[in-house]
Amino acid sequence: MSLSFERTQSVAIIGGGPGGYEAALAAAQLGAEVTVVERAGIGGSAVITDVVPSKTLIATADAAVAIKGAGDLGVQLFARGAEGKPLKPEIAINLGAVNKRLLSLARQQSDDMRASLVEAGVRIISGFGRLDSDNAVVVSTGPKGTDFDRIEADTLLVSVGASPRELPSAKPDGVRILTWTQLYDMTSLPEHLIVVGSGVTGAEFASAYMNLGAKVTLVSSREQVLPGEDKDAASVLEKVFKRGGMTVLSKSRADKVQNTGDGVLVTLADGRTVEGSHCLMAVGSVPNTAGLGLEDAGVQMTESGHIQVNRVARTSVPNIYAAGDCTTFMPLASVASMQGRTAVFHALGDVVIPLERRRITSNIFTAPEIATIGWQEQDISDGLINGVVHKLPLASNPRAKMMGFKDGFVKLLARQGSGTVIGGVIVGPRASELIYPIAIAVERRLTVDQLSRVFAVYPSLTSSITDAARAMHIVDRANEDG
């Protein structure tokens, strides 16, 4: 069902990534005239050079780990030698073939998204768009930026994403010193990959290349990997990294990275050096907002170049909205998509629910995965909220035992007294899927008793969620009676 307007509303979107794509579909569904301006391809960097290819690479790494660990389940792989004797084959990674496949999948996903927009009646313009005023976008469409197209619209949405942050002392060259967008040009597995930065991106690629068989050194400026994440989860991951042979250099800041011709030399702040074959710089990102005319249009920005938005993705200019990594909100593709839809719903007068950070699920695609929702245990320790915590090791789960999974846990957080679920952490295989029931509980304000009454298949990994909720029943009842 579409809304009826006195006249047809028009929406112009700069950037066809997750935020712009979802906004365009939502606006078209509501009957608006929609134009999307995108220079790289529909899906943006999230689909073409970031989320889709990186998670495809990680899926390949997961497959390699599954094969390597099959022996623990009684599955043995052998080949027959010349004399009929069994030979244990080695697992080989054809990185050139892996990268070719993942880039092909990324382009296919981009094409599918473009087809969806065309089918919805969205006009797509290839080029670089910038704001000409608070109700117009100018697009340079020529090969040298000489041809221009002007689009006037009632509502403007900026969803231009972000790019890898580059350091002057470690300038990426695309050969030995790489950003995460340049990794896919490699045709063979790096002999020794040094990853600078232990945030989400650094941890994910360090995990993937270690499991693909490369020697990996992770340079972390913090005491523990994944600063800001659940400490128990980070501890499990660091243990897995070290057990897998990864060198983790904690409290070590990289000052300089040099291409030595046949490798790289990383110089740390304390004077130590680390030699490797390649270096991945994973030191954050910068928003792609330069040259868009945002300041001239009156849009409020931060010093870092991010666009200030409120919970409905609206900027300081009433008819200009923004979504995704270029904003001050959480840099997640799922959040960008929701921001895009929310912005359009708000602008066109549809029902809108303002975004709330505590109800957003996030996942780190390491092995094991780490998924989180809502308040963290540290928030309770800091006195920000009155709550209780229960952690259940995944090793006690019968399905996990059957599948050979030993690392990880389920952690539930509930409000003291009422038992309302306010957060959760899952560390384990497919945590990105397992977190969904807890996300529903947080969204719908279910109590641990209500969550525990939902039937979970036996045996299943999800039964650890109901087991954890059931274990919190006494705490809940004790507080109600007390």
N, C-alpha and C positions, 0 to 999 in steps of 0.2 A: 504493500500500500504506500502511495506517495502522498506527500503533503500538497495541498493546493495553494497556489500563490496568486495574488492579484496580477502579477506579471512573472515571467520566467526569471528566476534568479540565476546569476552567473557566478562561477567559481573558477579562479585561476590558481594553479598549483605549480610552484617551482620545486622540482625534485620529485622523481618517480620512484623513490625507495619505498620501504614498507609504510611509512607515514603518508606519503603522497598517494601511493597506490590505493590504500584503504580509504583515504579521504575521497578520492575520485569515484570509487565504486559507490560509497555511501551517498555522495552528492548526486550522482546519476540516478540512483535508486529513488531519491527524493524529488526527482524531476528537474534538477538544475542543469544548465548548460555548463559543461566542464571542459577545461583545457589543462593539460599537463605538459609542462616544459621539462625535458630531461636530456642531458648531454651525453651520458654514458650508456644508457639503456634502461628500460623499465626494470625496476627492482633495485636500481642504484648499486652502490658499492656493497651493500648488505648481501645482495644476491650474487653479484658478479665477482667480487674480489674478497669478500669477508665471510659472512655467516655460512652461506651455502657451501662454498669450496672448503672452508676450514672444517666444518662438521662432516663433510664427506671424507676428508683426509682422516679425521678422527675415527670414522666408521671403519675405514680400512685398517687403522691401527688396532681397533677393537677386534677385528677379524683375525689379525695376526696373533694377538694375545690369546684368543680362543683356541687357535690351532696349537700354539705352543703349550697351552695348559690342558690340552685334550688327554694327554697321557695320565694325568691325575684322575681322570674319569674312566680310565681303562681303555681309551681309544689310542691305538698305536699305529703310526704311519711308517710303512717300510716299502722299499723298492728292492727288486731282485738284482743281484750282481751277476757277473758273467758266469759264475759257477753255481748260480742258484741260491747263494747265500743272501740273507736279508740285510739290506743296508738302510740305515736310518737317514732319510733325506733331510736336508737343511731347508729352512724357510727363507726364500729370497724375495725381496721387495723390488719390483720394477717401478721406481719412482716416476720415471718418464711416463709410463702407462697410467699410473695412479693420477698424476697431475693432468694428463690429457683427458681422462675420464671425468675428473671433478670439474674441470673448466667447461667441458661439454655439458655436464648436468646443470651447471650454473647458467650457461647460455640458454639451455632448454627451458629452465625455470623462468628466465627473463622473457623468453618468447611466449610462454604460456600466459604470463601475467599481462603482457602486451595484448594478446588475443582477447583476454577477458575484458580489458578496458575498451577495446574496439567494439566488442560485442555489446557492451553497455552504452555505446554511443559517445564515448569520451574522445575528444580531439587531442591528438598527441603531436607535439612539435619538438623536433630534435634541435637542440641549441642551448646556449647559455642565457638564462633569464635573470633579469634584475628589476628591482622596483623603480618605476619612473615617478610614481606618486603613491598615495595611499589607496588608489583604486586602479592602477595600471601596471602592467609588466611589459618591459621591452625585451625582446629575444633576438640575440645575434645568431643567425642561422647559416651565414655563409662560411666557406672554408677558412677565411681569414677574418671573420667577424665583421664583414663589410655589409652583409644583407641583414635587414632588421624587420621584425614583425612586432606590432604593438597590440596588446590584449588588454581591454578594459573589463573589469569585473566588479561585482558587488562585494565579493569576499575573496581575499588573497590568503593563501597558505604557503609558508616557506618550510620545506622539508629537504634540506640539502645535505644532511649528514655531516660526517667528519672524516678527516684523513689522519694517517699515522703521524705522530709527533716526531720531528727530526731534531737531533742535537748537532750543533756546529762541530763538536769534537768527535762525532761519530756519524759522519754524513753517509747515508746509504748510497751504495753505488750499483745495486742490483746484481752484483756478481758475488762478492764475498760478504759485504755488509748489507743486510736486507731488512726491509719492513715486512709485515705480514702479507702485504699485497704482492710482494716480489718473490715469495717462496715457491710459487707454482711454476717458475721458469727453470727450476732445477731438474736435471734429467737423471741424476743419481743421488742416492742417499748420502747426506753429508757425513764425512768421516768423524768429525767432532763439532757439534753445533753448540755454540755458546749463546744462551738466551739471556739478554739483559732486561730485567724487569720480571717481578714475580707476582704481578697482578693476574687478572683473569686470562688475558691474552697470552702472557708469557707462560703461565702454568699450563694452559691448554696445549700450546705447541710443544712445550718441553715434554709433557706427558705423551703426546702423539709420536714425536720423533724417537723418544726412548723406546716406546713399544714397537716402533717400526724397525728398531735395531741399531739406531745411531747412538754414538756416545754423546751424552748431553751434560753440559755444565750450566747450572742456573744461578745467575748473579742476582741476589736479592739485597736491597738496601735496608730491609727490615729484619727484625729478629726471626720472623716466621714467614713462610710463603702465604700468599693471599691475605695481606693486611686488610683489616676491616671485616673479614668474613668470620663465621663462627670458629672459635679457637679450637674446639674439638675436631671440627671438620678439617681445618688446616693441618692439624697435628697428624691425623690419619693419612692425609695426602702426602705430607712430607715423609712419613715413614715408608709409604709405598714407593715414593721416588727413590729414596736411599736404598731400599731393598732391591729395586730394579737396576741399581748401578749408577744412578744419577749423582753427580756431585752438586751439592747445594751449598753455595757460599753465602751465608747469612751475614747481615750487617756489613755488606760489601757494596760500595757504590762505584760504578764504572765512570772513570773520568775521561777516557779516550779509547777509541777503537780505530785501529789502522789495518788497511789491506796490505799485507806483506808480499803479495804476488801469488804465492801458493797457499795462503792461509790468512788468518787474522791474529792480531795481537791486541788483547784487551788490557788496558792499564787501569788498576783500581786506585781509589783515592788514597789508600795507605801505601802505595808504591808497588804492591804486588802486581804480577802480570799473569795472564792466562792465554795460552796459545791454542788455537783451534783451526778448523778448516773454514768455518762460516760463522757469522754472528747475526742473530736475529735481534733487532732493536724493538722491544715491546715496552715503551716508556710513555704510553698514553696516546691521546689523540687531540687534534685541534679542530674546531668547527669550521666548515666550509662557508663562512659568512662574509668573507672579505669581498669587496667589490659588488655587493648586492644592492647597495643604496638604502640599506636599512636605517642607518642613522639619519639620512636626509629625509626619510619618510616619518621620522619621529619615533621609531621603535627603540625601546630601551634595551641596552646591551650590557653584558658584564665586561670586565677588563680582559677576560680571556676570549672574548668574541662570541660568547653564547648568548642566545636570545632569551630574554626574561619572559616567562609565560606563567599563567596561573593554572589552576587545576582543570580548566576547560580548554587549555592550550591557547588562550588568548594573549596577545601581546599588549603593550601600552597603547597601541592604536586600535580602536574598537573593531574595525573590519579586517584586521590583519592577524592571522593565527600562525603558529609555528609548531612543528612536531619533529620528534626524533633527536638524534645525537647533537644537533645544532642548538638545542634548547638547554635550559637549566634543569630539566627533568632527568629521570634515570635513562642512561644510554643503553637501552635494550630494544631489539627489533620488535618484540611484542608490545612494548610500551609505545614505540613510535606508531605502530598500527592503531593502538587504542586511542592515542592522542589525535591521530588523523580523523578517525571516526567521530570522536568526541567534539572536535573543532567544528566539523560539518554539522553535526546534530545541533550544536549550540547556535551556529550562525544561521541555520535555516529554520530554527524554531521547533525542532523535534525534541523529544524527551532526552534529557542528558543527565548522566550521573558523573559528577566531578571525580577525577582520579584521586586515589588515596594511596600513598606510597606503601603503607602497611599492608595493603591487599594485593601487592604485586609479587608474583612468583618470579624467581630468577634461578638460573642453572649454570653451573660451570661444567663444561664438557671434558673433564679430565677422566682418568680411569683410576679409581671410581669417580662417578659423577657426584656433584654436590648441588643440592636443590634447597632453596630457602623460601620462606614466606613469613611475613609479619614481624613481630618483635623478636629480638635476639636475647639469648641468655645474658649477654653483657648489659643489656638494657635493664634487666631485673637486678643484676648485681650493682648497677649504678644508681638504683632507686628511681628510675624513670617510670616504672610501672610495678605494681604489686602482683607478682605471679609466682608460679611453681613450675619446676622443670622435671621431666622424666626422660631418661635416655635408655634405649634398649639396643644392645649390640646385635648387629645383623647375623653374627656367627651363631646365635641361638635359634635362628629361624630355620625350620626344617627344609623349606624349599631352597634356601641359600646353601644349606649343607649339600643337598642333592646336586646343585649346580656348581659346587666348588667355590662359592664366594665366602671369603673370610673377613674382608675389610669393610668397615662401615657401620652405620647405626641409624636408628630412627629416634628423633628427639622431638617431644611435644612440649609446648609451653601453654599454660592455662592461667587465667586470671584467678588470683587467690579468692576463695569464698564461693564465687559463682561457678567456677570450673569452665568458663567460656574459653574455647581454644583461641589463642591470640598469636600463635606462631608455630613454626616447625622447621626442622632441618632433617634432610635425608641424605646420607652418604652411602652410595652403593650403585650397583648396575641399574641403568635406566631410571635414575633418581628423577629425571625430568618428567617421566610418566607417573612415578609413584607419588610425587608431591601433590598431584591434583586433588585427591580426596581431602588433604589437609587444607588446601587452598579454598575448597568449597566450605569447609568448616569455619575457616576464618571469615570468609565473605558473608556467610549466612549466620554467623555468631552462634554456632552450635556449641554445646557443652561437651566435655570429654565423655560423659555418660551417653549422650545422644550419638556421638561418633562411635563409641564402643558397641552400640546396639546394631550397627550396620553389619550385615553378614559379609564376611570375607571368605573367599574360597580357601579350602584347606587341601593341600598345602599351597601357599602363595606368599610372595614377598609382602603383599599388602596386609597380610594378617599381623605383621609386626606393628602396623599403625593401630589396629584395634586392640592388640595386646598392650601397647603403650598407653592407650586411652583407658583401658580397663584397669591398669595398674594405678591410675591416678584417681580412681573412684573413691578410695578411702580418704585421700587427702581432701577431696572435694567435700565429702560427707562430714568429715571431722570439722572442717571450717564452717559448714553450715550449722552443725550442732553446737559448735563452740561460740 
